[in-house]
Amino acid sequence: MHMDREPLNEASQGSVMFADLSGSTRLYEVAGNAAAMAAVARCLGVMRSCSQDCGGRIVKTIGDEIMVVFPAAERALQAALDMQHAVAELPPVAGVPMSIHIGFHHGPVLSDIAGDVFGDTVNLAARLSKLASRGQIITSAESVGGLPDWLRRTTRYLYPIQVRGREQPVELFEAIWQQATDLTLIDTESPRTACSVFLTLRYRSALVEMNLASAPVTIGRDSTMTIVVADRRASRFQATVESRAGRYVLVDRSSNGTHVTIDGEESFILRRDDVMLRSHGWITFGQSMEGVDEGVEFFVRVERV
């Protein structure tokens, strides 16, 4: 009898993690194939080592991403924190800093005799990894609930998301690993401070308001874009702005890059990469804001309830 998959073992509790290198496309562009491949290999080696030191089992490597299973959420989070610190200490390659994003979830895990894992826990962990931004660790309430108090205090509540096939929303948490952070840690055992984050995008007479449940906004010269720009230096599909893990992220989709100017910071250019929008600033095409007459202006505001 033909079977597509080996027989599955009985489900056991575990934490499934996906850890992925951020900005690898940009790395290959600026560093070249040989240097980028070596840098990716070093990064993957660090990620594997941190996982195994915390009792994780490497399930597979998918491109520049690893999938790991841990016996407990405590070990998964410790590995994630160790990974972020270790990768942050790696030297930049061709001026590009090494960075990863991580998602993990604790729950029932199905495995086959070959060691691969399946099920809702795996699917949700993969989803959380996709929600994480550069340098971020995203997990779930189920994972945080299994942490010891001292480790739970390194997490902060974000917001709930609706996941297909689940009646109840999944409550997201972020693990804070950087000391110099402007985020306020929230004790998960005390009443949560509710807050709403909004983004306003303005171009000429067009005004777009976003909340964390909004669909992505597209920017470009094509008439199908949410914000249609007249600048001939812009691509037909220049960029998207999307909500991701409680933040608003600008993703460059263009051929020539997207310039970003954030108040109080030096202007920079995105090339097939993303950045978190914060405070107030401008999105321009072809040149930085200093050299053009107009652009897409953005405002990020937080309202606490």
C-alpha positions in Angstrom: 0.0 0.0 0.0 1.3 3.4 -0.9 1.7 5.9 1.9 2.8 9.6 1.6 4.0 9.8 5.1 5.5 7.5 7.8 3.1 6.5 10.6 2.7 9.2 13.3 3.6 8.6 16.9 1.3 9.6 19.7 1.3 13.3 20.3 3.5 14.6 23.1 3.9 18.1 24.6 6.7 20.2 23.2 7.8 23.7 22.0 8.3 24.1 18.3 10.6 27.0 17.1 11.3 28.5 13.8 14.3 30.8 13.7 15.0 32.6 10.4 17.8 34.9 9.1 16.4 38.4 8.3 17.4 40.3 5.2 19.2 37.5 3.4 18.2 38.8 0.0 19.9 42.1 0.8 23.0 40.2 2.1 23.4 38.3 -1.2 23.0 41.5 -3.2 25.7 43.5 -1.4 28.2 40.8 -0.3 28.1 38.4 -3.2 27.2 34.7 -3.2 30.4 33.3 -1.6 30.6 35.8 1.3 26.8 35.6 1.9 26.8 31.8 1.9 29.6 31.8 4.4 27.8 34.3 6.6 24.6 32.4 6.5 26.4 29.2 7.4 28.0 30.9 10.4 24.6 32.2 11.5 23.0 28.8 11.2 25.8 27.2 13.1 25.3 29.7 16.0 21.5 29.0 16.0 22.0 25.2 16.0 24.6 25.4 18.8 22.3 27.6 21.0 19.4 25.2 20.4 21.3 22.1 21.3 22.8 23.7 24.4 19.3 24.2 25.7 18.2 20.6 24.9 16.6 21.3 21.5 16.4 18.8 18.7 17.1 20.2 15.2 14.3 18.9 13.0 15.4 20.4 9.7 17.1 23.4 8.0 15.0 25.1 5.3 17.2 27.5 3.4 18.4 30.1 6.0 15.8 28.9 8.6 16.0 26.2 11.3 13.1 24.2 12.9 13.7 23.0 16.4 11.7 21.1 19.0 12.2 21.6 22.8 10.8 19.6 25.7 9.6 22.7 27.4 8.8 26.4 26.7 11.5 27.5 29.2 14.2 25.8 27.2 12.8 27.2 23.9 12.8 30.8 25.2 16.3 30.5 26.7 17.6 29.2 23.3 15.8 32.1 21.5 17.4 34.7 23.9 20.8 33.0 23.5 20.5 33.0 19.7 19.6 36.7 19.5 22.6 37.7 21.7 25.0 35.4 19.8 23.9 36.5 16.3 24.0 40.2 17.3 27.7 39.7 18.2 28.5 38.3 14.7 30.5 40.9 12.6 28.6 42.7 9.8 29.2 41.3 6.3 29.7 44.0 3.7 28.2 46.5 6.1 25.1 44.3 6.6 24.5 43.4 10.3 23.4 39.8 11.0 19.9 39.5 12.4 17.3 36.9 13.0 13.6 36.6 13.8 12.1 33.8 15.9 8.6 32.4 16.6 7.7 29.5 18.9 4.7 27.8 20.4 4.1 25.1 23.0 1.5 22.4 22.6 0.9 18.9 21.4 3.4 17.7 18.8 3.0 14.8 16.4 6.1 13.1 15.1 6.9 10.3 12.6 9.6 7.7 12.9 11.9 9.8 10.7 11.8 12.6 13.4 9.7 15.1 11.4 7.0 16.9 13.3 3.4 17.9 12.4 0.2 19.4 13.7 -1.4 22.6 14.9 1.6 23.5 17.2 4.0 23.4 14.2 1.6 25.4 12.0 1.2 28.1 14.7 4.9 28.3 15.4 5.5 28.9 11.7 2.9 31.6 11.7 4.5 33.3 14.7 7.9 33.3 13.0 6.4 35.1 10.0 4.9 37.7 12.3 8.2 38.4 14.0 10.2 41.4 12.7 14.0 41.6 12.5 15.5 40.9 15.9 12.2 39.9 17.5 11.0 36.8 19.4 7.3 36.2 19.2 5.5 33.5 21.2 2.0 32.6 22.5 0.1 32.8 25.8 0.3 29.0 26.1 4.1 29.2 26.0 4.4 32.1 28.4 2.1 30.2 30.9 4.6 27.4 31.2 7.6 29.7 32.0 9.1 30.2 35.5 8.4 33.6 37.0 11.8 35.0 36.4 11.7 34.2 32.7 8.1 35.2 32.3 9.0 38.7 33.3 11.2 39.1 30.2 8.0 39.0 28.1 5.4 41.6 27.3 1.9 41.2 26.0 1.2 42.4 22.4 -2.3 41.7 21.1 -4.6 38.8 20.0 -4.7 37.5 16.4 -7.4 35.3 14.8 -6.0 32.1 13.3 -7.9 29.9 10.8 -9.4 26.8 12.4 -9.4 28.2 16.0 -12.5 29.6 17.6 -10.5 31.7 20.2 -7.9 34.2 19.2 -4.2 33.5 19.9 -2.7 36.0 22.3 0.8 37.1 21.3 3.7 37.9 23.5 7.2 39.3 22.7 10.3 38.3 24.6 12.6 41.2 25.3 16.3 40.4 25.0 17.9 43.9 24.4 18.8 46.0 27.4 18.5 49.2 25.5 14.9 48.9 24.6 12.1 51.5 24.7 9.4 48.9 25.3 7.8 48.6 28.7 7.8 45.2 30.3 4.4 44.0 31.4 3.8 41.6 34.2 1.5 38.9 32.6 -0.1 38.1 36.0 -1.4 41.6 36.6 -4.1 43.3 34.6 -2.9 44.2 31.1 -2.6 47.8 30.0 -4.7 48.1 26.9 -3.3 50.2 24.1 -4.0 50.8 20.5 -1.4 51.7 17.8 -2.5 53.6 14.7 -0.6 54.6 11.6 -1.5 57.5 9.3 -0.2 57.7 5.7 -0.6 60.9 3.7 0.3 61.6 0.1 -1.0 64.8 -1.5 -4.8 64.6 -0.9 -4.8 60.9 -0.1 -5.1 60.0 3.6 -5.0 56.3 4.8 -5.6 55.4 8.4 -4.4 52.0 9.6 -4.9 49.9 12.8 -3.4 46.6 13.7 -6.2 44.7 12.0 -5.9 46.6 8.7 -5.0 44.9 5.5 -1.6 45.8 4.0 -1.4 49.1 2.2 0.3 49.1 -1.2 2.3 52.1 -2.6 3.4 52.6 -6.2 2.6 54.2 -9.6 0.1 51.4 -10.7 -3.5 52.5 -10.5 -4.4 49.4 -8.4 -2.2 50.6 -5.5 -3.8 51.8 -2.3 -1.6 55.0 -2.5 -1.0 55.9 -6.2 2.1 58.1 -6.4 2.9 60.3 -9.4 6.7 60.3 -9.0 8.2 58.6 -12.1 11.2 57.4 -10.1 8.8 55.1 -8.2 8.1 51.5 -9.4 4.6 50.5 -10.4 4.7 48.4 -7.2 7.0 50.2 -4.8 6.3 49.0 -1.3 3.8 47.7 1.2 3.0 48.8 4.7 1.7 46.0 7.0 1.0 45.4 10.6 3.3 42.8 12.1 3.4 41.8 15.8 2.0 45.0 17.1 4.1 47.2 14.8 3.9 48.8 11.4 6.5 47.6 8.9 7.5 49.1 5.5 8.6 46.5 3.0 10.4 47.5 -0.2 9.2 45.7 -3.3 10.9 47.9 -5.9 13.8 47.7 -8.3 15.6 50.8 -7.1 14.8 50.9 -3.4 12.7 53.0 -1.1 14.1 56.0 0.9 13.0 56.4 4.5 13.5 59.4 6.7 12.5 59.1 10.4 12.6 62.3 12.6 15.9 62.6 14.4 17.7 59.9 12.4 19.7 59.8 9.3 17.9 58.9 6.0 18.5 55.4 4.6 17.4 53.3 1.7 15.7 50.0 1.8 16.4 47.4 -0.9 14.2 44.3 -0.8 14.2 44.7 3.0 11.9 46.0 5.7 11.9 48.5 8.6 9.6 49.3 11.5 8.0 52.7 11.1 8.0 54.8 14.2 7.2 58.3 15.3 7.0 60.5 12.2 8.8 60.6 8.9 8.7 60.4 5.1 8.9 57.7 2.5 10.4 58.8 -0.9 11.5 57.3 -4.1 14.8 57.8 -6.0 16.1 60.3 -3.5 16.0 61.1 0.2 13.5 63.7 1.5 16.2 66.4 1.3 16.2 66.2 -2.5 12.5 66.0 -3.4 9.4 68.1 -3.0 7.0 65.4 -1.9 6.7 61.9 -0.5 4.4 59.7 1.6 4.3 61.2 5.1 3.7 58.8 8.0 2.6 59.3 11.7 2.6 56.5 14.3 0.6 57.1 17.5 -0.1 55.0 20.6 -3.3 55.5 22.5 -3.5 53.9 26.0 -6.9 53.0 27.4 
